[in-house]
Amino acid sequence: MWFAALDPEGGGPWLAGLVRGLLEGRPAVLSLLGANPFPDGAPRYVRLAYYRYRFTTRAERSRTGAWWSRELTGYLTRPVSLADLSRHQR
């Protein structure tokens, strides 16, 4: 989903479809994520965030085992529910 950050409109209609699929708990959409982050059921809200990623230094990699470090830089959306999407699509 990194390419959504390149779109000044925020990802276009496919991103709304992705959010709807997550909120509905659709298996086909959840399978895009590798591991289901919502094993107990579909989330009530989804919020999309922007992060800045960088490779870790050797010291960080040795200490944490992580290849990447990330920093929250902002939000693309406020928390969104299925009801919000339905109102928006009218």
Secondary structure, DSSP 8 states (H G I E B T S, - for coil): -GGGGG-TTSS-HHHHHHHHHHHHT-HHHHGGGSS-S-TTS--S-B--EEEEEEE--HHHHHHH--SEEEEEEEESS--B-HHHHHHHT-
